[in-house]
Amino acid sequence: MGSAWAAGTEGVAEHTSFFANPETWVAVGFLLFVALLGKLLWTRISALLDKRSADIARALGDAERLRTDALRAKADAQRTLDEATAEAEAIVAQAREEAQRMQHHAAQHLETAIALREQQALDRIAQSEAAAAKHVRDMAVDLALTATRSLLREQVGTGSAEKLVSEAIAELPRKLH
């Protein structure tokens, strides 16, 4: 029976239509499968590509924002550097002015100190001169007294000599000063 059926279908296969052929349906099923699978794959691939594109766009946006922030930070740093440089220059100028002022003050102080020392030296010299003059006067008085005593001893007698010497000695300090 199996061979009769096979013999009977042999003639039918030659006269069957395009839609009755199982190979046609296999091909149609395969094409539908490939189309559905392709559509599924295409949507997934396009979704992945869209996601990747969005990630790249977000990364580019972040990079642009970071670049802007970096440029702003660089400008801030440059401004801070410029301010610090200006402040440093002002400090240096102020230090120079202070050094000149201190130098001028020191020069004035030195001149004052020199004048003071000179005055002190002149005062000491004047004191020494006064002391020397007093010493010379005292010596002159002593010498005069001694000479007067000697003279009186020689010229006047002992009794009247003592009286004259006493009077001369009493008057001598008044006359010399």
Backbone hydrogen bonds, N-H to C=O, Kabsch-Sander energy under -0.5 kcal/mol:
donor,donor_aa,acceptor,acceptor_aa,energy
5,W,1,M,-2.4
6,A,2,G,-1.7
7,A,3,S,-2.1
8,G,4,A,-2.5
9,T,5,W,-1.9
10,E,6,A,-0.7
11,G,7,A,-0.6
12,V,8,G,-0.7
13,A,9,T,-1.9
14,E,10,E,-0.6
15,H,11,G,-0.8
15,H,12,V,-0.5
16,T,12,V,-0.8
21,N,17,S,-0.6
21,N,18,F,-0.6
24,T,21,N,-0.6
25,W,21,N,-1.2
26,V,22,P,-2.3
27,A,23,E,-2.5
28,V,24,T,-2.8
29,G,25,W,-3.0
30,F,26,V,-2.8
31,L,27,A,-2.7
32,L,28,V,-2.7
33,F,29,G,-2.9
34,V,30,F,-3.0
35,A,31,L,-2.8
36,L,32,L,-3.2
37,L,33,F,-3.1
38,G,34,V,-2.9
39,K,35,A,-2.9
40,L,36,L,-2.9
41,L,37,L,-3.2
42,W,38,G,-3.4
43,T,39,K,-2.7
44,R,40,L,-2.5
45,I,41,L,-3.4
46,S,42,W,-3.1
47,A,43,T,-2.5
48,L,44,R,-2.9
49,L,45,I,-3.0
50,D,46,S,-2.9
51,K,47,A,-2.8
52,R,48,L,-2.8
53,S,49,L,-2.7
54,A,50,D,-2.8
55,D,51,K,-2.7
56,I,52,R,-2.6
57,A,53,S,-2.9
58,R,54,A,-2.9
59,A,55,D,-2.8
60,L,56,I,-2.9
61,G,57,A,-2.6
62,D,58,R,-3.0
63,A,59,A,-2.8
64,E,60,L,-2.7
65,R,61,G,-2.8
66,L,62,D,-3.2
67,R,63,A,-2.6
68,T,64,E,-2.6
69,D,65,R,-2.9
70,A,66,L,-2.9
71,L,67,R,-2.8
72,R,68,T,-2.6
73,A,69,D,-3.0
74,K,70,A,-2.7
75,A,71,L,-2.5
76,D,72,R,-2.7
77,A,73,A,-3.0
78,Q,74,K,-2.7
79,R,75,A,-2.7
80,T,76,D,-2.9
81,L,77,A,-2.7
82,D,78,Q,-2.8
83,E,79,R,-2.7
84,A,80,T,-2.9
85,T,81,L,-2.8
86,A,82,D,-2.7
87,E,83,E,-2.8
88,A,84,A,-2.8
89,E,85,T,-2.7
90,A,86,A,-2.4
91,I,87,E,-2.6
92,V,88,A,-2.6
93,A,89,E,-2.7
94,Q,90,A,-2.8
95,A,91,I,-2.7
96,R,92,V,-2.5
97,E,93,A,-2.6
98,E,94,Q,-2.8
99,A,95,A,-2.6
100,Q,96,R,-2.8
101,R,97,E,-2.8
102,M,98,E,-2.8
103,Q,99,A,-2.6
104,H,100,Q,-2.8
105,H,101,R,-2.9
106,A,102,M,-3.0
107,A,103,Q,-2.6
108,Q,104,H,-2.6
109,H,105,H,-2.9
110,L,106,A,-2.9
111,E,107,A,-2.6
112,T,108,Q,-2.8
113,A,109,H,-2.9
114,I,110,L,-2.9
115,A,111,E,-2.8
116,L,112,T,-2.7
117,R,113,A,-2.7
118,E,114,I,-2.8
119,Q,115,A,-2.7
120,Q,116,L,-2.7
121,A,117,R,-2.8
122,L,118,E,-2.8
123,D,119,Q,-2.8
124,R,120,Q,-2.7
125,I,121,A,-2.8
126,A,122,L,-2.8
127,Q,123,D,-2.8
128,S,124,R,-3.2
129,E,125,I,-3.1
130,A,126,A,-2.9
131,A,127,Q,-3.1
132,A,128,S,-3.1
133,A,129,E,-3.2
134,K,130,A,-2.7
135,H,131,A,-2.8
136,V,132,A,-3.0
137,R,133,A,-2.9
138,D,134,K,-3.3
139,M,135,H,-2.7
140,A,136,V,-2.9
141,V,137,R,-3.1
142,D,138,D,-2.9
143,L,139,M,-3.2
144,A,140,A,-3.2
145,L,141,V,-3.0
146,T,142,D,-2.7
147,A,143,L,-3.2
148,T,144,A,-3.0
149,R,145,L,-2.8
150,S,146,T,-2.5
151,L,147,A,-2.8
152,L,148,T,-2.9
153,R,149,R,-2.3
154,E,150,S,-1.8
155,Q,151,L,-2.9
156,V,152,L,-2.3
161,A,157,G,-1.6
162,E,158,T,-1.1
163,K,159,G,-1.0
164,L,160,S,-2.4
165,V,161,A,-2.6
166,S,162,E,-2.2
167,E,163,K,-2.1
168,A,164,L,-2.7
169,I,165,V,-2.7
170,A,166,S,-2.1
171,E,167,E,-2.3
172,L,168,A,-2.2
175,K,171,E,-2.0
176,L,172,L,-2.2
177,H,173,P,-1.3
